[in-house]
Amino acid sequence: MTGVLGTELNRPDAVAKATGRARYTEDIRPDGLLHCAVVRSPLASARIRSVDTVAALSAPGVVRVLTADDLPDRRWGGVLHDQPVLAREVTRFAGEPVALVVAEGKANADRAAALVGLDLVPLPAAVTLTDALRADAWQVHAGQPNPLPPSRIRRGDVDASLRDAAFTVTTRIESHRVHQAYLEPRATLAELDPDGGLVVTTTSQDPFTVRKGLAALLDRPMSEITVRVPALGGGFGGKLHLGLAPLAAVAALATGRPVRVVCSREEDLRAGNPRENSMVELTSAVDADGRLLARRATVYLDSGAYAFDTPTIASIAALLGTGPYRIDAVDLSAAAVATNTCPTGSFRGPSGPQLVYAVEAHMDEIAAAVGLDPVEVRRRNLLRSGDRGPNGELIPDVSIAECLDIASTRLARWRSDAPPLPEGRRRGYGLACAWWVTSGSPASATVTMNEDGTATVATGGTEIGTGAVVVGVAAVVADELGIPLSQVTVRSGGTDAPYDAGSKGSRTLYGIGNAAVSAAREVARQLREEAAERLEAAPDDLILTDGRVEVRGLPDSAIPLAEIATGALNRTGPLVGSGRFKAARAPLAGSTLDGMRFDVFNEATFHCHAAEIELDPETGRIEVLRYLAVHDIGTVLNPEGARGQVEGGVVQGLGYALSEVLDVAADGTVRNADLVDYRLPTVADIPRDIETVFLPGHPGPSGPHGAKGVGEAPVIVPAAAVGAALRDILGALPGALPLDPIRVAAFLDHLEKGSAR
């Protein structure tokens, strides 16, 4: 790294977003724009007897009303193509699209949508995981068992270890649904270009997946579909799928005019794709010294009515079943399960909060069973450099012990310097360890050196608010070319640019950054070759610095980059480099993997969080006072951006732990589909002190300049850290999340009655 990376970097998109000049999907209003309202099923499971569109068609401003009968019988999805654009014959969740009303003006569309008559015959439903897993369960998809084939990792003889162990400990945890609660609702604009091509502007983290899905649904070549992403108001995984694109596309093709579909906040909460609720059971064999011998994990993730990417998330859950601990014998199984509820899907750190909470609660129960300090039990079992993960992947550089040491030392200090307790309050201290994956999916980029000495980077990657694209990618290019960050412009977010697998999986800067570094190095090579003859030096003796090319050690020899680029344009052609990246496949050994759609950690990252909490026993309310997040994310290229990712992730994780619940009723409907009753944390709820520590000395071998992923890990640990602190107070934990006042108060009552007996 030179002078750009590792410093505090300004965001070039900050002013436009702060002043309202940034253009989002809803801000784009082409001539002839029509608005589309979605008619949704009120029932979780029903047979569609008829859809009456007569009244809606005659309503003011209505241009078309579409039902499944107007569309080809094709399905879409992530892992499975199981979801129709509009419900056909049956509805499988409350909120499923049944009809589209396309009209002049949004108000006309909304009024006409209320006139569509749905004649639905209620059917049985499997709403909860427990319902769906029964032997006689209602099948969400007729003829198909609700549980999909599991992702499974096996190694060693688990049964023998459990039979012979000094201790056998079992932990069962249930978790809840939470919504991504992005600021900008999902929206899509679809229109036809003069040549008949389909142009889709949408709120997407992954425009190339949208293009591929639409091409299959509409039976069109991908070359005839363009997907564009303007400014994006957050995603957190909730905008990784096709979303509203199929609805807008079929409406635009049916009318021949631009059509926009926008979710209301209520629709987003009722019919988005939230984090899945889950059931986790862990059983471990432990020797007399507290060392783990074997583990069996059984995980069920509620995929809702359609699979989306939950089967892939199940693979990640299986990988996380051991936590960052050495266990010789494992049998880790995780399965997606269909229910008659809104489909779930990716949410920052998919399956992470559930599995980290369960694993760390399990470690605390093991410590209690063996009679050891929880930190000591962890320390005795941590992975070490050169160990293999549960999947058989070699982990060459393991830093979790250093993370644990920092966090445990801080907890001891907090205990010693804690102020007196307020009357009636109880204080607790806890920590949790975790590791996380970095997706190695493909990326590409081009870099062009302009005649004025500035550079332009083009990538299909989407800037979703993290700064990874507009700052991180720009910074690695500036560093390679020896120019200020302000002289690099990034053109991103759409299929007009080079391919990218999407802003997800802690891989945005890891993937696009690697591709951009390769492209920039190609441009740097061209610059040195162009300048070599003029400077009478070998290209390898030239360096790029301060916007110039100079002979190493001879700063007076410098030629401005602008001069070189201008000369090259007329002599050999423009200075353009392209780069591509796909993480090398990690070799696996010693484990048997079945149904693993995501089976490697790539650049494993390590993390330990610590929390100091106060509990009000009267109300069950937990207040987090101080919080420490220790992260090994390799080389930190943008310290301010990385800290923002950690702090935001901690707050999001605390919301998951303490207040957020997407409340699904017994009939499959969502009872709190607004941001009043869906309890997001506010500034009044977060700790007064969130400290972030980035562990030095562990660069990643394959990331740009040694960087590893940072986006997801901060959100997966807070629930476990708070749970450990609550156990420090109570000696036990509720068997289900969240740790909200109602649940904690009920658990306190249970403990008091138990002790009274």
Protein Blocks (a to p, Z undefined) as FASTA:
>chain_A
ZZknopacddfklmmmmnopaccfklpccehiacddddddfbfbdcdfbdcfklmmmpgh
iabdcdfklpccddddfkbccbcfbdghiacbehiafbdcddehjklmmmmmmmpccddd
dddddfbfklmmpmklccfbghiafbdcdddddedjfklmmmmpmbdcddddddddddfk
iabdcdddddddfkopacdddddfblmlmmmmmmmmnopafklpccdddddebjnopamb
nmlmmmmmmmmmmnopacdddddfklmmmmmccdddddddddddddfkopafbdcddddd
debjbfklmmmmmmmmmmmmnopadcfbdcddddddddddddddddehihklmmmmmmmm
mmmmmmmmnopafklmmmmmgccehiacfkopacfbacklmmmmmmmmmmmmmmmmpccd
dehiacddddddddddddfbdcdddddddfkopacdddfbdcehnommmmmmmmmmmmmn
opafklpccdehijkbccdebjehhlmmmmmmmmmmmmmmmmmmmmmmmmmmmnopafkl
pcceehiacdehiamlpccfklmmmmmmmmnopcdddddddddddddehiacehiabfce
kjacdddddddddddfknopacdfbdcddddebjafblmlmmmmmmmmmmmmmmmmmmpc
cdddfkopafblcfklmccddfklpcfbdcddddehiacfkbghhiacfklmmmmmmmmm
mmmmmmmmnopacfbdcddfklmmmmmmmmmmmmmZZ
